[in-house]
């Protein structure tokens, strides 16, 4: 029973949601229709073809151009938009070759079936238009008339599309022929043109009165832990490292102490050695710097002074030379 109650509640909610969210639309006002065909002279003596149903519409075309056209006029209420025309097909030939479009009229026209071809409304076959879309089963043609609204009404001609533009010269090809088909439509009912209802302006609710509320700000505590939010959505708190006490260094100014100099006397042996060495140095200086016995002082030679050949002295050798053999 509980499951049935839950399923029933869900079904009611779904239906209510579809009703509330469904696009708002309604049928437009009363339609005024008419059609004209080329076989009718201006006198109106030729009876209408029996293929056109009572109150229906007719559009036909052959190789020379349009043979029958229809017109529809429907008023719109203020705020109505996006009109869509739907026409039920009575019969068509050949099947699957319907090529229609809705064109805005540029002249006045009178309602009624089977009117003379000379009284048809004028339109621009190469101007703004809305192409007809045939349903997949071939029973209905739909026209989006949103771009063809003029003032507070829709006034269009349903006619064959114009022939395609001929290829530019010098392409050797014959000019394209207009579409060839014949289609009749059932009497358009009250729901033939659907429009989107104007949006209802709903006044927004008044803003709630401002109520000042006190805000409590947490005061800092003696704890060194940071103030962070807690709960599932809160980020993980970072570990807090306790501060490390820095070492204290004490400097002490100690005055420099002067050491007294003590005069010491060297031993007699050291004094004697120094005196002997000094005497030898003085003797050598006196010998080198004093005059020679001959009264002429020999100049001092350096490493770069070589003896001259004239200064060489031959030394005589004693003895007799060896005998000759």
C-alpha positions in Angstrom: 0.0 0.0 0.0 2.8 2.3 0.8 4.4 1.8 -2.6 1.1 2.4 -4.4 0.6 5.7 -2.4 4.1 6.8 -3.3 3.6 6.0 -7.0 0.3 7.8 -7.1 1.8 10.9 -5.5 4.6 10.9 -8.0 2.1 10.6 -10.9 0.1 13.5 -9.6 3.2 15.7 -9.3 4.4 14.8 -12.8 1.0 15.6 -14.3 0.9 18.9 -12.5 4.4 19.8 -13.6 3.5 19.1 -17.3 0.4 21.2 -17.0 2.3 24.1 -15.5 5.3 24.0 -17.8 3.3 23.3 -21.0 3.8 26.0 -23.6 0.8 28.4 -23.6 -0.9 28.7 -27.0 -4.4 29.2 -28.4 -6.2 29.5 -31.7 -6.3 32.8 -33.5 -9.5 34.7 -34.4 -11.9 33.8 -37.2 -10.3 33.0 -40.6 -11.2 34.6 -43.9 -10.4 32.5 -46.9 -10.6 32.7 -50.7 -9.2 31.0 -53.8 -8.8 31.9 -57.5 -8.1 29.9 -60.6 -7.0 30.7 -64.2 -9.9 28.9 -65.9 -12.5 31.3 -64.5 -13.1 34.5 -66.6 -14.0 37.8 -65.1 -17.8 37.0 -65.4 -17.7 34.0 -63.0 -19.8 31.8 -65.2 -17.5 28.7 -65.0 -18.5 26.4 -62.1 -15.8 25.4 -59.6 -14.1 22.1 -60.1 -15.7 19.2 -58.1 -12.2 18.3 -56.6 -12.3 21.3 -54.3 -14.2 20.5 -51.1 -16.8 22.9 -49.7 -15.1 25.8 -48.0 -11.7 24.4 -48.9 -8.7 25.8 -50.7 -6.9 25.0 -54.0 -3.3 25.6 -55.2 -2.2 24.4 -58.6 0.8 24.9 -61.0 2.0 23.7 -64.4 4.9 24.4 -66.7 3.7 27.9 -67.5 3.3 29.0 -63.8 0.6 29.1 -61.1 -2.9 27.9 -62.2 -4.7 28.4 -58.8 -3.8 30.2 -55.6 -5.5 30.7 -52.2 -5.5 33.4 -49.5 -6.0 33.5 -45.7 -6.5 36.4 -43.4 -6.7 36.2 -39.6 -6.7 38.9 -37.0 -4.3 38.8 -34.0 -4.8 40.1 -30.5 -2.3 42.4 -28.9 0.7 40.4 -27.6 0.0 37.4 -29.9 3.1 36.1 -31.7 4.5 33.2 -33.6 1.4 32.3 -35.7 1.5 28.8 -37.3 -0.9 27.8 -40.1 -1.8 24.1 -40.5 -3.8 22.9 -43.6 -5.1 19.4 -43.9 -4.6 17.9 -47.4 -7.8 16.7 -49.2 -6.0 15.3 -52.3 -2.8 16.0 -54.2 -1.2 14.9 -57.4 1.5 13.8 -58.0 2.2 12.4 -54.5 5.2 13.9 -52.7 5.8 16.9 -55.1 4.0 19.7 -53.2 6.1 22.8 -53.3 4.2 25.7 -51.6 5.0 28.9 -49.8 3.1 31.7 -48.0 3.6 35.2 -49.3 2.4 38.5 -47.8 -0.3 40.2 -49.9 0.3 43.6 -51.4 -3.3 44.4 -52.4 -6.8 43.9 -51.1 -9.0 40.9 -51.8 -12.5 39.6 -51.2 -13.5 36.3 -49.5 -15.1 33.5 -51.5 -14.3 30.4 -53.6 -13.8 30.1 -57.3 -13.1 33.8 -58.0 -11.9 35.2 -61.3 -8.2 35.0 -62.0 -8.0 38.7 -62.7 -9.2 39.6 -59.1 -6.5 37.6 -57.3 -4.4 39.6 -54.8 -0.9 40.6 -55.9 2.3 39.4 -54.1 6.0 39.2 -54.7 6.9 35.6 -55.6 10.6 36.4 -55.0 10.2 38.3 -51.8 9.9 37.3 -48.2 8.0 34.0 -47.8 7.5 31.0 -45.5 7.9 27.6 -47.2 5.3 24.9 -46.4 6.5 21.8 -44.6 4.7 18.6 -45.5 4.3 16.1 -42.6 5.9 12.7 -42.8 2.6 11.0 -43.5 1.7 13.5 -46.3 -1.6 14.6 -44.7 -0.7 18.1 -43.5 1.2 21.2 -44.6 2.5 23.7 -42.0 3.5 27.3 -42.5 5.4 29.4 -39.9 4.0 32.9 -40.4 6.1 34.6 -37.7 8.0 36.7 -40.2 4.8 37.6 -42.2 2.8 39.4 -39.5 1.7 42.9 -40.6 0.3 45.0 -37.8 -2.5 43.2 -36.0 -3.3 40.6 -38.7 -1.8 37.9 -40.9 -2.7 38.3 -44.6 -1.0 35.8 -46.9 -1.3 34.1 -50.3 -0.7 30.4 -50.5 0.9 29.9 -53.9 3.5 27.6 -55.7 7.1 28.5 -55.2 8.7 30.5 -57.9 11.0 28.7 -60.4 14.6 28.6 -59.6 16.9 31.2 -61.0 18.4 30.3 -64.4 22.0 29.3 -64.5 24.4 32.1 -65.5 25.7 32.2 -69.1 27.3 30.6 -71.0 26.2 27.4 -69.3 24.2 25.5 -72.0 21.1 24.5 -69.9 17.4 25.2 -70.4 15.7 27.5 -67.9 14.2 25.7 -65.0 10.5 25.1 -65.1 8.1 25.9 -62.2 6.9 23.0 -60.0 4.0 21.0 -61.4 1.4 19.8 -58.9 -2.2 20.1 -57.9 -3.4 20.1 -54.2 -6.6 20.8 -52.5 -7.1 21.4 -48.7 -10.0 20.8 -46.4 -12.0 23.7 -44.9 -9.6 25.4 -42.4 -11.2 25.2 -39.0 -11.1 27.5 -36.0 -7.8 25.9 -34.9 -6.0 26.3 -38.3 -3.8 29.2 -37.0 -2.2 28.7 -33.6 -0.5 31.7 -31.8 1.5 32.0 -28.7 -0.4 33.7 -25.9 1.0 37.0 -24.6 3.0 36.7 -21.4 1.2 37.7 -18.3 3.0 40.3 -16.3 3.2 39.2 -12.7 4.2 41.8 -10.3 7.2 40.7 -8.1 6.4 40.3 -4.4 7.5 43.3 -2.3 10.8 42.9 -0.7 10.9 41.7 2.9 11.5 44.5 5.5 15.0 44.8 6.6 15.6 43.6 10.2 18.9 44.4 11.7 20.3 41.4 13.6 23.3 41.5 15.8 26.3 39.6 14.6 28.4 37.8 17.2 32.1 37.9 16.5 34.1 35.2 18.3 36.8 36.7 20.5 40.4 35.4 20.3 41.3 32.9 22.9 44.6 32.1 24.6 45.0 29.0 22.4 47.4 29.3 19.5 45.2 27.1 17.2 43.8 29.2 14.3 40.0 29.8 14.1 38.8 27.5 11.3 35.3 26.3 10.3 34.5 22.8 11.3 32.2 20.2 9.7 32.2 18.0 6.5 32.8 20.9 4.1 35.6 22.4 6.2 39.1 22.0 4.9 41.6 20.1 7.0 43.3 22.3 9.6 47.1 22.6 9.2 49.2 21.4 12.1 50.5 24.1 14.3 54.2 23.8 15.2 55.0 25.3 18.6 57.5 28.1 18.5 61.1 27.1 19.3 62.8 29.2 21.9 65.9 30.9 20.4 69.1 30.6 22.4 70.2 33.6 24.4 73.8 34.7 23.9 75.3 37.0 26.5 78.3 39.1 25.5 80.7 40.3 28.3 83.3 43.0 27.7 86.6 41.9 29.3 89.3 44.5 29.4 92.7 43.5 27.9 95.5 43.0 30.4 98.9 44.3 29.5 101.8 41.9 30.3 104.9 43.7 31.7 108.2 43.3 29.8 111.1 41.8 31.6 114.6 42.7 30.4 116.8 39.6 30.2 120.6 39.5 29.6 122.0 37.1 27.0 124.8 34.7 28.0 128.5 35.4 27.5 128.8 32.7 24.9 126.2 34.2 22.6 127.9 37.6 22.9 131.3 36.2 22.0 130.0 34.4 18.8 128.3 37.6 17.6 131.4 39.7 18.2 133.6 37.2 16.2 131.2 37.1 13.3 131.0 40.9 13.2 134.9 41.2 13.2 135.2 38.8 10.3 132.8 40.9 8.3 134.6 44.1 9.0 138.0 42.4 8.1 136.6 41.3 4.7 135.3 44.7 3.9 138.6 46.4 4.8 140.6 43.9 2.7 138.4 44.3 -0.4 138.1 48.1 -0.2 141.7 48.9 0.7 144.5 49.7 -1.8 146.7 47.0 -3.4 150.5 46.6 -2.8 151.3 47.8 -6.4 149.1 50.9 -6.0 146.7 49.8 -8.8 143.3 48.4 -7.9 142.1 45.7 -10.1 138.6 46.3 -11.4 135.9 44.0 -10.3 134.7 41.5 -12.8 131.1 40.3 -13.3 129.7 37.1 -14.8 129.5 38.8 -18.2 133.2 40.0 -18.3 135.3 37.4 -20.3 139.2 37.6 -20.4 140.7 39.3 -23.4 143.1 37.4 -25.7 145.9 39.9 -25.1 145.7 39.2 -21.5 146.4 35.5 -22.0 149.9 34.5 -20.7 151.8 31.6 -22.3 153.1 29.1 -19.9 156.5 27.5 -20.9 156.8 23.8 -20.5 160.1 22.0 -19.6 161.5 19.1 -21.5 162.2 18.1 -25.1 159.7 17.2 -27.8 159.2 13.6 -28.7 161.3 12.0 -31.5 159.8 11.8 -35.0 159.3 8.4 -36.5 
